[in-house]
C-alpha cells in the first residue's frame, strides 16, 4: 500500500516540480479601414507616419520633408477625390501607414477596368506583423468589388519590402525602367507590376 508521501510524489509531473502555465500575451490588434473622411486625430497620426516614412526614404514620393500644412492639405485632398480610395492600416488603434487605389477618371472609359496601387507604405515600427499583406489584400478585395479587372503597381527597385508584398499577392513584373526616380543625385530604376483580377 502506498503511503501518503508516495502518492504525492507519484502525482508530481516529470522533474518533480509543478510549473505554472505560461500565458502568452495577446498579439497586437491589426485592422485595415477604407476611409472617406479624416478627423483631426486621424489626420495628425497620418501626417506623423508620413513624416516617418519620408525620413527613412521608403515608399513615399517626397525627398525633402514638406511643411505640416502641405501634408495636411495633401491628405485632405486625397479623401475628396472620387478616383482615389484611401486605406489606413492600424496597429493597436494607431494609424501605421496608408495605401491608395486610384481608378481612371470617368472620361477615360477605355481604362475603367483597371486600378493602380499608389503610395503604399508602412511605418517602420509597424512591420513584422503581417499588416502590409493585410492592407494590400484589402485593397485587392475592394478593387474586385468595385469592378476592377486589373491591378497595377509601380515601385522603385530599392523598395524591397513593397516588392516582396506585391509579389506575395501574385503580381507579375512586366517591365523595368532605368530612370524611374531621381534621389540623392542619382537615378534609381523601377519595376512595373500587374495582376488580372477576373
Rosetta constraint file for C-alpha pairs under 8 A:
AtomPair CA 2 CA 6 HARMONIC 5.78 0.50
AtomPair CA 2 CA 7 HARMONIC 6.40 0.50
AtomPair CA 3 CA 7 HARMONIC 6.31 0.50
AtomPair CA 4 CA 8 HARMONIC 6.30 0.50
AtomPair CA 5 CA 9 HARMONIC 6.30 0.50
AtomPair CA 6 CA 10 HARMONIC 6.06 0.50
AtomPair CA 7 CA 11 HARMONIC 6.32 0.50
AtomPair CA 8 CA 12 HARMONIC 6.66 0.50
AtomPair CA 9 CA 16 HARMONIC 7.47 0.50
AtomPair CA 12 CA 16 HARMONIC 5.47 0.50
AtomPair CA 12 CA 17 HARMONIC 6.39 0.50
AtomPair CA 12 CA 18 HARMONIC 6.74 0.50
AtomPair CA 13 CA 17 HARMONIC 6.46 0.50
AtomPair CA 13 CA 18 HARMONIC 6.53 0.50
AtomPair CA 28 CA 91 HARMONIC 6.50 0.50
AtomPair CA 28 CA 92 HARMONIC 5.77 0.50
AtomPair CA 29 CA 90 HARMONIC 7.78 0.50
AtomPair CA 29 CA 91 HARMONIC 5.70 0.50
AtomPair CA 29 CA 92 HARMONIC 4.64 0.50
AtomPair CA 29 CA 93 HARMONIC 7.23 0.50
AtomPair CA 30 CA 89 HARMONIC 7.42 0.50
AtomPair CA 30 CA 90 HARMONIC 5.80 0.50
AtomPair CA 30 CA 91 HARMONIC 5.05 0.50
AtomPair CA 30 CA 92 HARMONIC 6.41 0.50
AtomPair CA 30 CA 93 HARMONIC 7.85 0.50
AtomPair CA 30 CA 131 HARMONIC 6.69 0.50
AtomPair CA 31 CA 89 HARMONIC 5.68 0.50
AtomPair CA 31 CA 90 HARMONIC 5.10 0.50
AtomPair CA 31 CA 91 HARMONIC 6.78 0.50
AtomPair CA 31 CA 93 HARMONIC 7.84 0.50
AtomPair CA 31 CA 131 HARMONIC 7.81 0.50
AtomPair CA 32 CA 87 HARMONIC 6.59 0.50
AtomPair CA 32 CA 88 HARMONIC 5.53 0.50
AtomPair CA 32 CA 89 HARMONIC 4.19 0.50
AtomPair CA 32 CA 90 HARMONIC 6.08 0.50
AtomPair CA 32 CA 134 HARMONIC 7.14 0.50
AtomPair CA 32 CA 135 HARMONIC 5.88 0.50
AtomPair CA 32 CA 138 HARMONIC 7.21 0.50
AtomPair CA 33 CA 87 HARMONIC 5.42 0.50
AtomPair CA 33 CA 88 HARMONIC 5.28 0.50
AtomPair CA 33 CA 89 HARMONIC 6.39 0.50
AtomPair CA 34 CA 85 HARMONIC 7.15 0.50
AtomPair CA 34 CA 86 HARMONIC 5.78 0.50
AtomPair CA 34 CA 87 HARMONIC 4.44 0.50
AtomPair CA 34 CA 88 HARMONIC 6.49 0.50
AtomPair CA 35 CA 79 HARMONIC 7.61 0.50
AtomPair CA 35 CA 85 HARMONIC 7.59 0.50
AtomPair CA 35 CA 86 HARMONIC 5.80 0.50
AtomPair CA 35 CA 87 HARMONIC 6.15 0.50
AtomPair CA 35 CA 88 HARMONIC 7.23 0.50
AtomPair CA 36 CA 79 HARMONIC 5.48 0.50
AtomPair CA 36 CA 80 HARMONIC 7.77 0.50
AtomPair CA 36 CA 85 HARMONIC 7.67 0.50
AtomPair CA 36 CA 86 HARMONIC 7.18 0.50
AtomPair CA 37 CA 79 HARMONIC 6.22 0.50
AtomPair CA 38 CA 42 HARMONIC 5.62 0.50
AtomPair CA 38 CA 43 HARMONIC 5.73 0.50
AtomPair CA 38 CA 76 HARMONIC 7.40 0.50
AtomPair CA 38 CA 79 HARMONIC 7.79 0.50
AtomPair CA 39 CA 43 HARMONIC 6.08 0.50
AtomPair CA 40 CA 44 HARMONIC 6.13 0.50
AtomPair CA 41 CA 45 HARMONIC 6.20 0.50
AtomPair CA 42 CA 46 HARMONIC 5.97 0.50
AtomPair CA 42 CA 95 HARMONIC 7.20 0.50
AtomPair CA 43 CA 47 HARMONIC 6.10 0.50
AtomPair CA 43 CA 72 HARMONIC 6.85 0.50
AtomPair CA 43 CA 75 HARMONIC 7.47 0.50
AtomPair CA 44 CA 48 HARMONIC 6.23 0.50
AtomPair CA 45 CA 49 HARMONIC 6.35 0.50
AtomPair CA 45 CA 94 HARMONIC 7.36 0.50
AtomPair CA 45 CA 95 HARMONIC 5.96 0.50
AtomPair CA 46 CA 50 HARMONIC 6.11 0.50
AtomPair CA 46 CA 95 HARMONIC 6.26 0.50
AtomPair CA 46 CA 96 HARMONIC 7.56 0.50
AtomPair CA 46 CA 97 HARMONIC 6.96 0.50
AtomPair CA 46 CA 98 HARMONIC 7.94 0.50
AtomPair CA 47 CA 51 HARMONIC 6.24 0.50
AtomPair CA 47 CA 68 HARMONIC 7.59 0.50
AtomPair CA 47 CA 71 HARMONIC 6.18 0.50
AtomPair CA 47 CA 72 HARMONIC 6.74 0.50
AtomPair CA 48 CA 52 HARMONIC 6.34 0.50
AtomPair CA 49 CA 53 HARMONIC 6.16 0.50
AtomPair CA 49 CA 95 HARMONIC 7.53 0.50
AtomPair CA 49 CA 96 HARMONIC 6.24 0.50
AtomPair CA 49 CA 97 HARMONIC 6.05 0.50
AtomPair CA 49 CA 122 HARMONIC 7.88 0.50
AtomPair CA 49 CA 123 HARMONIC 5.85 0.50
AtomPair CA 50 CA 54 HARMONIC 6.22 0.50
AtomPair CA 50 CA 60 HARMONIC 7.83 0.50
AtomPair CA 50 CA 97 HARMONIC 7.14 0.50
AtomPair CA 50 CA 123 HARMONIC 7.89 0.50
AtomPair CA 51 CA 55 HARMONIC 6.04 0.50
AtomPair CA 51 CA 65 HARMONIC 6.96 0.50
AtomPair CA 52 CA 56 HARMONIC 6.55 0.50
AtomPair CA 52 CA 123 HARMONIC 6.57 0.50
AtomPair CA 52 CA 124 HARMONIC 7.84 0.50
AtomPair CA 53 CA 57 HARMONIC 6.23 0.50
AtomPair CA 53 CA 58 HARMONIC 5.53 0.50
AtomPair CA 53 CA 59 HARMONIC 6.84 0.50
AtomPair CA 53 CA 60 HARMONIC 6.71 0.50
AtomPair CA 53 CA 121 HARMONIC 7.29 0.50
AtomPair CA 53 CA 122 HARMONIC 7.37 0.50
AtomPair CA 53 CA 123 HARMONIC 6.01 0.50
AtomPair CA 53 CA 124 HARMONIC 7.55 0.50
AtomPair CA 54 CA 58 HARMONIC 6.25 0.50
AtomPair CA 54 CA 59 HARMONIC 7.79 0.50
AtomPair CA 54 CA 60 HARMONIC 6.24 0.50
AtomPair CA 54 CA 61 HARMONIC 7.91 0.50
AtomPair CA 54 CA 62 HARMONIC 6.36 0.50
AtomPair CA 54 CA 63 HARMONIC 6.62 0.50
AtomPair CA 54 CA 64 HARMONIC 7.71 0.50
AtomPair CA 54 CA 65 HARMONIC 6.81 0.50
AtomPair CA 55 CA 65 HARMONIC 7.50 0.50
AtomPair CA 57 CA 63 HARMONIC 7.20 0.50
AtomPair CA 58 CA 121 HARMONIC 7.42 0.50
AtomPair CA 58 CA 159 HARMONIC 6.59 0.50
AtomPair CA 59 CA 119 HARMONIC 6.53 0.50
AtomPair CA 59 CA 120 HARMONIC 6.29 0.50
AtomPair CA 59 CA 121 HARMONIC 5.14 0.50
AtomPair CA 59 CA 122 HARMONIC 7.97 0.50
AtomPair CA 59 CA 159 HARMONIC 6.65 0.50
AtomPair CA 59 CA 162 HARMONIC 7.45 0.50
AtomPair CA 60 CA 119 HARMONIC 5.77 0.50
AtomPair CA 60 CA 120 HARMONIC 7.51 0.50
AtomPair CA 60 CA 121 HARMONIC 6.91 0.50
AtomPair CA 61 CA 119 HARMONIC 7.58 0.50
AtomPair CA 62 CA 66 HARMONIC 7.65 0.50
AtomPair CA 63 CA 183 HARMONIC 7.33 0.50
AtomPair CA 66 CA 70 HARMONIC 6.12 0.50
AtomPair CA 66 CA 71 HARMONIC 6.53 0.50
AtomPair CA 67 CA 71 HARMONIC 6.51 0.50
AtomPair CA 68 CA 72 HARMONIC 6.24 0.50
AtomPair CA 69 CA 73 HARMONIC 6.08 0.50
AtomPair CA 70 CA 74 HARMONIC 6.12 0.50
AtomPair CA 71 CA 75 HARMONIC 6.39 0.50
AtomPair CA 72 CA 76 HARMONIC 6.12 0.50
AtomPair CA 73 CA 77 HARMONIC 5.99 0.50
AtomPair CA 74 CA 78 HARMONIC 6.36 0.50
AtomPair CA 75 CA 79 HARMONIC 6.71 0.50
AtomPair CA 76 CA 80 HARMONIC 6.68 0.50
AtomPair CA 77 CA 81 HARMONIC 6.52 0.50
AtomPair CA 78 CA 84 HARMONIC 6.44 0.50
AtomPair CA 78 CA 85 HARMONIC 7.87 0.50
AtomPair CA 78 CA 86 HARMONIC 7.30 0.50
AtomPair CA 79 CA 84 HARMONIC 7.07 0.50
AtomPair CA 79 CA 85 HARMONIC 7.18 0.50
AtomPair CA 79 CA 86 HARMONIC 6.74 0.50
AtomPair CA 83 CA 102 HARMONIC 5.58 0.50
AtomPair CA 83 CA 103 HARMONIC 5.09 0.50
AtomPair CA 83 CA 104 HARMONIC 6.48 0.50
AtomPair CA 83 CA 105 HARMONIC 6.18 0.50
AtomPair CA 84 CA 100 HARMONIC 6.36 0.50
AtomPair CA 84 CA 101 HARMONIC 5.70 0.50
AtomPair CA 84 CA 102 HARMONIC 4.64 0.50
AtomPair CA 84 CA 103 HARMONIC 6.58 0.50
AtomPair CA 85 CA 100 HARMONIC 5.44 0.50
AtomPair CA 85 CA 101 HARMONIC 5.08 0.50
AtomPair CA 85 CA 102 HARMONIC 6.51 0.50
AtomPair CA 86 CA 98 HARMONIC 7.14 0.50
AtomPair CA 86 CA 99 HARMONIC 6.08 0.50
AtomPair CA 86 CA 100 HARMONIC 4.70 0.50
AtomPair CA 86 CA 101 HARMONIC 6.72 0.50
AtomPair CA 87 CA 98 HARMONIC 5.66 0.50
AtomPair CA 87 CA 99 HARMONIC 5.20 0.50
AtomPair CA 87 CA 100 HARMONIC 6.09 0.50
AtomPair CA 87 CA 135 HARMONIC 7.42 0.50
AtomPair CA 87 CA 139 HARMONIC 7.35 0.50
AtomPair CA 88 CA 95 HARMONIC 6.42 0.50
AtomPair CA 88 CA 96 HARMONIC 7.30 0.50
AtomPair CA 88 CA 97 HARMONIC 6.16 0.50
AtomPair CA 88 CA 98 HARMONIC 4.72 0.50
AtomPair CA 88 CA 99 HARMONIC 6.68 0.50
AtomPair CA 88 CA 135 HARMONIC 7.80 0.50
AtomPair CA 89 CA 95 HARMONIC 5.87 0.50
AtomPair CA 89 CA 96 HARMONIC 5.62 0.50
AtomPair CA 89 CA 97 HARMONIC 5.88 0.50
AtomPair CA 89 CA 98 HARMONIC 6.27 0.50
AtomPair CA 89 CA 131 HARMONIC 6.93 0.50
AtomPair CA 89 CA 132 HARMONIC 7.95 0.50
AtomPair CA 89 CA 135 HARMONIC 6.33 0.50
AtomPair CA 90 CA 94 HARMONIC 5.04 0.50
AtomPair CA 90 CA 95 HARMONIC 4.47 0.50
AtomPair CA 90 CA 96 HARMONIC 5.33 0.50
AtomPair CA 90 CA 97 HARMONIC 7.70 0.50
AtomPair CA 91 CA 95 HARMONIC 6.59 0.50
AtomPair CA 91 CA 96 HARMONIC 6.30 0.50
AtomPair CA 91 CA 126 HARMONIC 6.72 0.50
AtomPair CA 96 CA 122 HARMONIC 5.82 0.50
AtomPair CA 96 CA 123 HARMONIC 5.41 0.50
AtomPair CA 96 CA 126 HARMONIC 6.12 0.50
AtomPair CA 97 CA 120 HARMONIC 7.67 0.50
AtomPair CA 97 CA 121 HARMONIC 5.41 0.50
AtomPair CA 97 CA 122 HARMONIC 4.25 0.50
AtomPair CA 97 CA 123 HARMONIC 5.64 0.50
AtomPair CA 98 CA 119 HARMONIC 7.00 0.50
AtomPair CA 98 CA 120 HARMONIC 5.81 0.50
AtomPair CA 98 CA 121 HARMONIC 5.70 0.50
AtomPair CA 98 CA 122 HARMONIC 6.68 0.50
AtomPair CA 99 CA 117 HARMONIC 7.03 0.50
AtomPair CA 99 CA 118 HARMONIC 6.36 0.50
AtomPair CA 99 CA 119 HARMONIC 5.54 0.50
AtomPair CA 99 CA 120 HARMONIC 4.27 0.50
AtomPair CA 99 CA 121 HARMONIC 6.57 0.50
AtomPair CA 99 CA 135 HARMONIC 7.42 0.50
AtomPair CA 99 CA 136 HARMONIC 7.70 0.50
AtomPair CA 99 CA 139 HARMONIC 7.85 0.50
AtomPair CA 100 CA 117 HARMONIC 5.76 0.50
AtomPair CA 100 CA 118 HARMONIC 5.28 0.50
AtomPair CA 100 CA 119 HARMONIC 6.17 0.50
AtomPair CA 100 CA 120 HARMONIC 6.77 0.50
AtomPair CA 100 CA 139 HARMONIC 7.93 0.50
AtomPair CA 101 CA 115 HARMONIC 6.29 0.50
AtomPair CA 101 CA 116 HARMONIC 5.56 0.50
AtomPair CA 101 CA 117 HARMONIC 4.85 0.50
AtomPair CA 101 CA 118 HARMONIC 6.43 0.50
AtomPair CA 101 CA 139 HARMONIC 6.85 0.50
AtomPair CA 101 CA 143 HARMONIC 7.65 0.50
AtomPair CA 102 CA 115 HARMONIC 5.60 0.50
AtomPair CA 102 CA 116 HARMONIC 5.08 0.50
AtomPair CA 102 CA 117 HARMONIC 6.41 0.50
AtomPair CA 102 CA 118 HARMONIC 7.14 0.50
AtomPair CA 103 CA 112 HARMONIC 7.00 0.50
AtomPair CA 103 CA 114 HARMONIC 6.62 0.50
AtomPair CA 103 CA 115 HARMONIC 4.76 0.50
AtomPair CA 103 CA 116 HARMONIC 6.47 0.50
AtomPair CA 104 CA 108 HARMONIC 5.97 0.50
AtomPair CA 104 CA 109 HARMONIC 7.78 0.50
AtomPair CA 104 CA 111 HARMONIC 6.35 0.50
AtomPair CA 104 CA 112 HARMONIC 5.81 0.50
AtomPair CA 104 CA 114 HARMONIC 7.57 0.50
AtomPair CA 104 CA 115 HARMONIC 7.34 0.50
AtomPair CA 105 CA 109 HARMONIC 7.79 0.50
AtomPair CA 105 CA 112 HARMONIC 7.80 0.50
AtomPair CA 106 CA 112 HARMONIC 7.61 0.50
AtomPair CA 108 CA 112 HARMONIC 6.50 0.50
AtomPair CA 112 CA 148 HARMONIC 7.47 0.50
AtomPair CA 113 CA 147 HARMONIC 6.71 0.50
AtomPair CA 113 CA 148 HARMONIC 4.91 0.50
AtomPair CA 113 CA 149 HARMONIC 5.24 0.50
AtomPair CA 113 CA 150 HARMONIC 6.44 0.50
AtomPair CA 114 CA 148 HARMONIC 5.02 0.50
AtomPair CA 114 CA 149 HARMONIC 5.72 0.50
AtomPair CA 114 CA 150 HARMONIC 4.60 0.50
AtomPair CA 114 CA 151 HARMONIC 5.84 0.50
AtomPair CA 114 CA 152 HARMONIC 7.43 0.50
AtomPair CA 115 CA 143 HARMONIC 6.93 0.50
AtomPair CA 115 CA 148 HARMONIC 5.97 0.50
AtomPair CA 115 CA 149 HARMONIC 7.93 0.50
AtomPair CA 115 CA 150 HARMONIC 6.29 0.50
AtomPair CA 115 CA 151 HARMONIC 5.03 0.50
AtomPair CA 115 CA 152 HARMONIC 6.21 0.50
AtomPair CA 116 CA 151 HARMONIC 5.69 0.50
AtomPair CA 116 CA 152 HARMONIC 4.57 0.50
AtomPair CA 116 CA 153 HARMONIC 5.73 0.50
AtomPair CA 117 CA 151 HARMONIC 7.26 0.50
AtomPair CA 117 CA 152 HARMONIC 6.13 0.50
AtomPair CA 117 CA 153 HARMONIC 5.18 0.50
AtomPair CA 117 CA 154 HARMONIC 7.87 0.50
AtomPair CA 118 CA 153 HARMONIC 6.86 0.50
AtomPair CA 118 CA 154 HARMONIC 7.75 0.50
AtomPair CA 120 CA 162 HARMONIC 7.53 0.50
AtomPair CA 121 CA 132 HARMONIC 7.89 0.50
AtomPair CA 121 CA 162 HARMONIC 7.57 0.50
AtomPair CA 122 CA 126 HARMONIC 6.60 0.50
AtomPair CA 122 CA 127 HARMONIC 6.96 0.50
AtomPair CA 122 CA 132 HARMONIC 6.77 0.50
AtomPair CA 123 CA 127 HARMONIC 6.96 0.50
AtomPair CA 126 CA 131 HARMONIC 7.51 0.50
AtomPair CA 127 CA 131 HARMONIC 6.99 0.50
AtomPair CA 127 CA 132 HARMONIC 7.57 0.50
AtomPair CA 130 CA 134 HARMONIC 6.31 0.50
AtomPair CA 131 CA 135 HARMONIC 6.08 0.50
AtomPair CA 132 CA 136 HARMONIC 6.27 0.50
AtomPair CA 132 CA 165 HARMONIC 7.01 0.50
AtomPair CA 133 CA 137 HARMONIC 6.01 0.50
AtomPair CA 133 CA 165 HARMONIC 6.10 0.50
AtomPair CA 133 CA 169 HARMONIC 7.77 0.50
AtomPair CA 134 CA 138 HARMONIC 6.13 0.50
AtomPair CA 135 CA 139 HARMONIC 6.32 0.50
AtomPair CA 136 CA 140 HARMONIC 6.20 0.50
AtomPair CA 136 CA 165 HARMONIC 7.77 0.50
AtomPair CA 136 CA 166 HARMONIC 7.64 0.50
AtomPair CA 136 CA 169 HARMONIC 7.68 0.50
AtomPair CA 137 CA 141 HARMONIC 6.21 0.50
AtomPair CA 137 CA 169 HARMONIC 7.31 0.50
AtomPair CA 138 CA 142 HARMONIC 6.19 0.50
AtomPair CA 139 CA 143 HARMONIC 6.11 0.50
AtomPair CA 140 CA 144 HARMONIC 6.30 0.50
AtomPair CA 140 CA 151 HARMONIC 7.58 0.50
AtomPair CA 141 CA 145 HARMONIC 6.34 0.50
AtomPair CA 142 CA 146 HARMONIC 6.21 0.50
AtomPair CA 143 CA 147 HARMONIC 6.38 0.50
AtomPair CA 143 CA 148 HARMONIC 5.14 0.50
AtomPair CA 143 CA 149 HARMONIC 7.93 0.50
AtomPair CA 143 CA 151 HARMONIC 7.81 0.50
AtomPair CA 144 CA 148 HARMONIC 5.22 0.50
AtomPair CA 144 CA 149 HARMONIC 6.73 0.50
AtomPair CA 144 CA 197 HARMONIC 6.65 0.50
AtomPair CA 148 CA 197 HARMONIC 7.14 0.50
AtomPair CA 149 CA 196 HARMONIC 5.94 0.50
AtomPair CA 149 CA 197 HARMONIC 4.76 0.50
AtomPair CA 149 CA 198 HARMONIC 5.45 0.50
AtomPair CA 150 CA 194 HARMONIC 6.95 0.50
AtomPair CA 150 CA 195 HARMONIC 5.65 0.50
AtomPair CA 150 CA 196 HARMONIC 4.48 0.50
AtomPair CA 150 CA 197 HARMONIC 5.33 0.50
AtomPair CA 150 CA 198 HARMONIC 7.63 0.50
AtomPair CA 151 CA 194 HARMONIC 5.55 0.50
AtomPair CA 151 CA 195 HARMONIC 5.16 0.50
AtomPair CA 151 CA 196 HARMONIC 6.43 0.50
AtomPair CA 151 CA 197 HARMONIC 7.01 0.50
AtomPair CA 152 CA 192 HARMONIC 7.56 0.50
AtomPair CA 152 CA 193 HARMONIC 5.66 0.50
AtomPair CA 152 CA 194 HARMONIC 4.42 0.50
AtomPair CA 152 CA 195 HARMONIC 6.57 0.50
AtomPair CA 153 CA 192 HARMONIC 6.01 0.50
AtomPair CA 153 CA 193 HARMONIC 5.07 0.50
AtomPair CA 153 CA 194 HARMONIC 6.35 0.50
AtomPair CA 154 CA 190 HARMONIC 6.93 0.50
AtomPair CA 154 CA 191 HARMONIC 5.63 0.50
AtomPair CA 154 CA 192 HARMONIC 4.48 0.50
AtomPair CA 154 CA 193 HARMONIC 6.04 0.50
AtomPair CA 155 CA 159 HARMONIC 6.88 0.50
AtomPair CA 155 CA 162 HARMONIC 7.58 0.50
AtomPair CA 155 CA 163 HARMONIC 7.22 0.50
AtomPair CA 155 CA 190 HARMONIC 5.46 0.50
AtomPair CA 155 CA 191 HARMONIC 5.44 0.50
AtomPair CA 155 CA 192 HARMONIC 6.70 0.50
AtomPair CA 156 CA 180 HARMONIC 6.89 0.50
AtomPair CA 156 CA 181 HARMONIC 7.10 0.50
AtomPair CA 156 CA 188 HARMONIC 6.77 0.50
AtomPair CA 156 CA 189 HARMONIC 6.06 0.50
AtomPair CA 156 CA 190 HARMONIC 4.18 0.50
AtomPair CA 156 CA 191 HARMONIC 6.30 0.50
AtomPair CA 157 CA 163 HARMONIC 7.87 0.50
AtomPair CA 157 CA 188 HARMONIC 6.99 0.50
AtomPair CA 157 CA 189 HARMONIC 5.60 0.50
AtomPair CA 157 CA 190 HARMONIC 4.84 0.50
AtomPair CA 157 CA 191 HARMONIC 6.17 0.50
AtomPair CA 158 CA 188 HARMONIC 7.75 0.50
AtomPair CA 159 CA 163 HARMONIC 6.31 0.50
AtomPair CA 160 CA 164 HARMONIC 6.07 0.50
AtomPair CA 161 CA 165 HARMONIC 6.38 0.50
AtomPair CA 162 CA 166 HARMONIC 6.30 0.50
AtomPair CA 163 CA 167 HARMONIC 6.15 0.50
AtomPair CA 164 CA 168 HARMONIC 6.06 0.50
AtomPair CA 165 CA 169 HARMONIC 6.34 0.50
AtomPair CA 166 CA 170 HARMONIC 6.67 0.50
AtomPair CA 166 CA 171 HARMONIC 5.73 0.50
AtomPair CA 167 CA 171 HARMONIC 5.10 0.50
AtomPair CA 167 CA 172 HARMONIC 6.84 0.50
AtomPair CA 170 CA 195 HARMONIC 6.90 0.50
AtomPair CA 171 CA 193 HARMONIC 5.81 0.50
AtomPair CA 171 CA 194 HARMONIC 5.27 0.50
AtomPair CA 171 CA 195 HARMONIC 4.78 0.50
AtomPair CA 172 CA 193 HARMONIC 5.21 0.50
AtomPair CA 172 CA 194 HARMONIC 5.41 0.50
AtomPair CA 172 CA 195 HARMONIC 6.26 0.50
AtomPair CA 173 CA 191 HARMONIC 6.70 0.50
AtomPair CA 173 CA 192 HARMONIC 5.60 0.50
AtomPair CA 173 CA 193 HARMONIC 4.30 0.50
AtomPair CA 173 CA 194 HARMONIC 6.61 0.50
AtomPair CA 174 CA 191 HARMONIC 7.78 0.50
AtomPair CA 174 CA 192 HARMONIC 5.84 0.50
AtomPair CA 174 CA 193 HARMONIC 5.78 0.50
AtomPair CA 174 CA 194 HARMONIC 7.11 0.50
AtomPair CA 175 CA 191 HARMONIC 5.89 0.50
AtomPair CA 175 CA 192 HARMONIC 5.11 0.50
AtomPair CA 175 CA 193 HARMONIC 7.30 0.50
AtomPair CA 176 CA 189 HARMONIC 7.01 0.50
AtomPair CA 176 CA 190 HARMONIC 5.67 0.50
AtomPair CA 176 CA 191 HARMONIC 4.62 0.50
AtomPair CA 176 CA 192 HARMONIC 6.19 0.50
AtomPair CA 177 CA 189 HARMONIC 5.50 0.50
AtomPair CA 177 CA 190 HARMONIC 5.24 0.50
AtomPair CA 177 CA 191 HARMONIC 6.48 0.50
AtomPair CA 178 CA 187 HARMONIC 7.42 0.50
AtomPair CA 178 CA 188 HARMONIC 6.57 0.50
AtomPair CA 178 CA 189 HARMONIC 4.09 0.50
AtomPair CA 178 CA 190 HARMONIC 6.42 0.50
AtomPair CA 179 CA 187 HARMONIC 5.51 0.50
AtomPair CA 179 CA 188 HARMONIC 5.96 0.50
AtomPair CA 179 CA 189 HARMONIC 5.32 0.50
AtomPair CA 179 CA 190 HARMONIC 7.31 0.50
AtomPair CA 180 CA 187 HARMONIC 6.98 0.50
AtomPair CA 180 CA 188 HARMONIC 5.81 0.50
AtomPair CA 180 CA 189 HARMONIC 4.91 0.50
AtomPair CA 180 CA 190 HARMONIC 4.98 0.50
AtomPair CA 181 CA 187 HARMONIC 5.66 0.50
AtomPair CA 181 CA 188 HARMONIC 5.11 0.50
AtomPair CA 181 CA 189 HARMONIC 6.65 0.50
AtomPair CA 181 CA 190 HARMONIC 7.35 0.50
AtomPair CA 182 CA 186 HARMONIC 5.48 0.50
AtomPair CA 182 CA 187 HARMONIC 4.46 0.50
AtomPair CA 182 CA 188 HARMONIC 6.05 0.50
AtomPair CA 183 CA 187 HARMONIC 6.38 0.50
AtomPair CA 183 CA 188 HARMONIC 7.12 0.50
